[in-house]
Amino acid sequence: MRAAIFRGPRDIEVGERPDPVIREPTDAIVRVVLACVCGSDLWYYRGESPHAVGSIGHEFIGVVEATGSEVSAVSPGDLVVAPFIYSDMSCPHCLHGSTISCKLGGNFGNGTIDGGQGEAVRVPQAGSTLVPVPGSGHSDQTLRSLLTLSDVLATGHHAAVSAGVSRGDVVAVVGDGAVGLSAVLAASRLGARRVIALSRHPDRQAIAKEFGATDIVAGRGEEATEAIMDLTGGIGADASLECVGTPQAIATAFSIARPGSTVGMVGVPHGDVPTAQTFFRNVGWRGGPAPARIYIPELLGDVLSGAINPGLVLDYETDLDHVADAYAAMDERRAIKSLIRVGSL
Ligand SMILES: [Zn+2]
């Protein structure tokens, strides 16, 4: 089969990988329909984090082609969403909600295990990992939104859930990448009264507003903190969502958190939490990689009903042959997030 191959920083191309086959009775083979590039894939692309040579990509939807003898929850022909981590949903970590720590889990597209950016994927723990999509004849817009359940929307939702966003809250979202925009949507969906999006880019501001942002703050750093304190009467945000991970973004997220609140962190941290400042203001933080598999069923209903349209973050599109351009477009900020159209239903 053809699949994206990571060869090294700034060196991704479509190549050949072995056709996936059922190896364990808990496996399924999924033919990929849509995939996309994650902000975290860019770290590998830019050489900021190591990645093994080989398969890459962990966000995909597709159609089940074959199942192992112990897989009964999905069947050949099913349209399925794959969370970015596979998991058994029955080990102690899964049962406590941390599917990303599953004892039998693992990452798609880690160099060895099939990646989503390819024609097909062998999915381990398929019955507990894959979520079948009810209905048929879904529009392309719906399919694009279903793809975001794989990671980006689930991650934005995790930021909001981790920060304890509830009805009537004032929420501030640091970061206007695809995850930050998804966090705006998630906060709004959970009933936030006011969602303040930090963004300097008109195209991203427009999506943030579409997703429910009530206020836009264009400044950064201390300027952003001052603007948000002004907007909140000097109190700060009831929930501050950190969706970037840079030292400045982390500092901003904590500086705008109301005393007694919780910061939801989903940007992979490249800086430290200001412990003393946080301690003396009774501010907490939660977050980490999203347990996407747990969130997908809840979010899926709102995608299918049309209540939310998270696929809007996918503003650039290539096919598998042009996967290198999908990465370059995000690297060069020509794209918020690149869709890779691999197959059809
Ligand atoms: Zn598990």
Residues whose N, C-alpha, C, O or C-beta is under 5 A from the ligand:
A	BS01	ZN	S87 D88 M89 S90 C91 C94 C102 K103 L104
